[in-house]
Amino acid sequence: KPEEPTKILVPNKRPMQILTTEDNNAISTLQTFQGVGAVMARRLAETFDSLALVLCFLSDETAHSWDTKPEGFGPTINQWARNRLGLEKGERLTIVRDNDQYIEGEKNDSQPG
């Protein structure tokens, strides 16, 4: 049986805050997604403010129908991105702030107060 690849975690490395078309690390990260080349990666960077927001967009199964989608982004790239993220139907990424008391309009019982 072949050995599983080793996963390396780098602790305390802050996530990227602002995504720009000159940010080669973010562009390189986006280019690892099937169907996202240099042009699409730059279009994604121009459309969204952070790498986190791009990943949320890529994870949404309806992203290819959004009005704010980058030119050339369609259902095939959308599905490839979702596959890469390991998402099943009905799943997507979202950003949740730690201090939020409410999630989707309902009180979060795990939060005090």
Phi, psi and omega per residue, in radians:
K1 nan 2.261 3.138
P2 -1.196 2.595 3.137
E3 -1.227 2.503 3.065
E4 -1.261 2.494 3.092
P5 -1.123 2.558 3.130
T6 -1.421 2.344 3.074
K7 -1.706 2.321 -3.141
I8 -2.016 2.183 3.082
L9 -1.825 2.357 3.106
V10 -1.873 1.801 -3.099
P11 -1.256 2.721 3.032
N12 1.087 0.335 3.049
K13 -1.614 2.057 -3.084
R14 -1.180 2.445 3.063
P15 -1.206 2.690 3.119
M16 -1.120 2.340 -3.094
Q17 -1.590 -0.879 -3.090
I18 -2.081 2.329 -3.139
L19 -1.760 2.173 3.086
T20 -2.157 2.831 3.134
T21 -1.219 -0.195 3.098
E22 -1.662 -0.032 -3.109
D23 -1.450 1.626 -3.039
N24 -1.131 -0.528 3.111
N25 -1.147 -0.799 3.128
A26 -1.163 -0.760 3.119
I27 -1.058 -0.766 3.112
S28 -1.084 -0.707 3.109
T29 -1.069 -0.816 -3.130
L30 -1.121 -0.595 -3.129
Q31 -1.229 -0.179 3.080
T32 -1.357 -0.182 3.092
F33 -1.452 2.331 3.121
Q34 -0.982 2.298 3.114
G35 1.522 -0.119 3.129
V36 -1.852 1.781 3.072
G37 -1.662 -2.894 -3.096
A38 -1.062 -0.728 -3.097
V39 -1.164 -0.847 -3.134
M40 -1.140 -0.681 3.117
A41 -1.050 -0.730 3.119
R42 -1.203 -0.633 3.096
R43 -1.147 -0.698 3.086
L44 -1.095 -0.738 3.134
A45 -1.117 -0.616 3.130
E46 -1.288 -0.433 -3.073
T47 -1.519 -0.589 -3.045
F48 -2.118 2.665 -3.031
D49 -1.493 -0.308 -3.096
S50 -2.556 2.761 3.089
L51 -1.072 -0.639 3.106
A52 -1.052 -0.748 3.126
L53 -1.167 -0.647 3.080
V54 -1.085 -0.776 -3.139
L55 -1.116 -0.674 3.062
C56 -1.080 -0.779 3.110
F57 -1.044 -0.874 -3.116
L58 -1.061 -0.492 -3.082
S59 -1.404 -0.294 -3.073
D60 -1.417 2.155 -3.070
E61 -1.194 -0.183 3.091
T62 -1.823 0.108 -3.048
A63 -0.995 -0.600 -3.116
H64 -1.141 -0.249 3.128
S65 -1.828 0.022 3.132
W66 -1.172 2.557 3.046
D67 -1.179 -0.522 -3.062
T68 -1.598 0.209 -3.126
K69 -1.235 2.637 3.102
P70 -1.191 2.635 3.085
E71 -1.011 2.321 3.118
G72 1.601 -0.107 3.140
F73 -1.519 2.083 -3.111
G74 -2.315 -2.979 -3.042
P75 -1.109 -0.509 -3.129
T76 -1.199 -0.883 3.108
I77 -1.100 -0.672 3.110
N78 -1.001 -0.836 -3.117
Q79 -1.212 -0.690 3.092
W80 -1.052 -0.730 3.134
A81 -1.125 -0.768 3.117
R82 -1.088 -0.686 3.090
N83 -1.090 -0.769 -3.128
R84 -1.078 -0.628 3.133
L85 -1.402 -0.114 3.103
G86 1.274 0.516 -3.082
L87 -1.628 2.500 3.068
E88 -1.731 2.958 3.137
K89 -0.955 2.345 3.126
G90 1.493 -0.025 3.112
E91 -1.867 2.563 3.058
R92 -2.726 2.831 3.066
L93 -1.502 2.608 3.062
T94 -2.567 2.777 3.108
I95 -1.778 2.191 3.116
V96 -2.157 2.159 3.086
R97 -1.373 2.440 -3.109
D98 -1.030 -0.512 -3.070
N99 -1.582 0.081 3.127
D100 -1.186 2.261 3.092
Q101 -1.564 -0.381 -3.078
Y102 -2.213 2.449 3.075
I103 -2.129 2.115 -3.127
E104 0.867 0.739 3.013
G105 1.481 -0.061 3.133
E106 -2.023 2.556 3.133
K107 -1.152 2.347 3.121
N108 -1.486 1.937 -3.071
D109 -1.120 -0.341 -3.138
S110 -1.405 -0.155 3.127
Q111 -1.740 2.434 3.110
P112 -1.212 2.687 3.000
G113 1.482 nan nan
